[in-house]
Amino acid sequence: MTVQEIIEDLGLSVCCGEGNLTREVTGGYSGDLLSDVMANSKTGNVWITMQIHVNIVAVAVLKEISAIILVNGRQPAEETVRKAIEENLPILQSQLPAFEIAGKLYFLGVVA
């Protein structure tokens, strides 16, 4: 499944990274503690978080995350968007809480 397919299936908004939506998603991870994401996420995961600061981009790049999904209607900070554009990293946004997004991804076949 690609990032674009997830956007369409879940009705997500694209904050940035429109040029890299064909990335393959190989699983998912949900977490707000950056050290936990660094220790436990895997290459190709889509990352569900409520964090909006620039450090999420650094973690996503380090772990080769396919895309970040911000939940609860959170909007990324301007610095975060600038860095994500520089790294060609898709940041997506949903009004739904993390639990619902994780459930919907699981239903689509995206697992850890």
C-alpha positions in Angstrom: 0.0 0.0 0.0 1.3 3.5 -0.8 1.0 6.7 1.1 -1.4 8.0 -1.6 -3.7 5.1 -1.1 -3.8 5.7 2.6 -4.6 9.4 2.1 -7.5 8.4 -0.2 -8.8 5.6 2.0 -8.7 7.7 5.2 -9.5 11.1 3.8 -6.3 12.6 5.1 -5.1 16.1 4.3 -1.5 16.6 2.9 0.5 19.2 4.8 3.6 18.7 2.7 5.5 16.1 0.8 3.1 15.9 -2.2 5.9 14.8 -4.5 6.6 11.6 -2.5 3.3 10.0 -2.0 4.2 6.9 -3.9 6.3 5.6 -1.0 5.4 2.1 0.0 4.0 1.7 3.5 5.2 -1.6 5.1 3.6 -1.2 8.5 2.6 1.4 11.1 3.7 2.8 14.4 1.8 5.0 16.9 3.6 7.0 19.5 4.4 10.4 20.8 7.6 9.7 22.7 10.4 10.2 20.2 12.8 7.8 21.9 10.2 5.1 21.7 9.6 5.7 18.0 13.4 5.6 17.4 13.7 2.3 19.3 10.6 0.5 17.9 9.4 1.8 14.5 10.6 0.2 11.4 11.7 1.4 7.9 8.6 2.0 5.8 6.2 2.6 8.7 3.6 5.3 8.7 3.9 7.1 12.0 0.9 8.3 13.9 1.6 11.1 16.4 0.2 14.3 17.9 3.7 15.9 18.0 4.2 18.8 15.7 7.7 20.1 16.4 10.6 19.8 14.0 12.2 16.9 15.8 9.5 14.5 14.3 11.1 15.1 10.9 14.5 14.1 12.2 13.2 10.9 13.7 11.2 10.0 10.6 14.3 10.6 8.4 16.5 8.6 10.7 14.1 5.6 10.8 13.1 5.9 7.1 9.5 6.5 7.9 7.2 6.6 4.8 4.9 9.4 6.2 3.8 11.0 9.4 0.1 11.3 10.3 -0.8 14.1 12.7 -4.0 13.4 14.6 -6.6 15.4 16.6 -6.5 18.2 14.0 -3.0 19.1 14.9 -1.1 21.3 12.4 2.7 21.1 12.0 4.8 24.0 13.1 6.1 26.1 10.2 9.7 25.0 10.9 8.5 21.4 10.8 6.9 21.9 7.4 10.1 23.6 6.0 12.3 20.7 7.2 9.9 18.1 5.9 9.8 19.8 2.5 13.6 19.8 2.5 13.6 16.1 3.3 10.8 15.3 0.9 8.8 13.7 3.8 5.0 13.6 3.6 3.2 14.9 6.6 -0.5 14.1 6.7 -3.2 15.4 8.9 -6.5 14.0 10.4 -9.2 15.3 12.6 -9.5 11.9 14.1 -7.7 10.7 17.3 -4.8 8.3 17.1 -6.8 5.3 18.2 -9.3 5.6 15.3 -6.6 6.2 12.7 -4.7 3.2 14.0 -7.8 1.1 13.8 -8.6 2.2 10.3 -5.0 1.5 9.2 -5.3 -2.0 10.7 -8.5 -2.6 8.9 -6.7 -1.7 5.6 -4.1 -4.3 6.4 -1.4 -2.0 7.7 0.1 -3.7 10.8 3.2 -3.3 12.9 
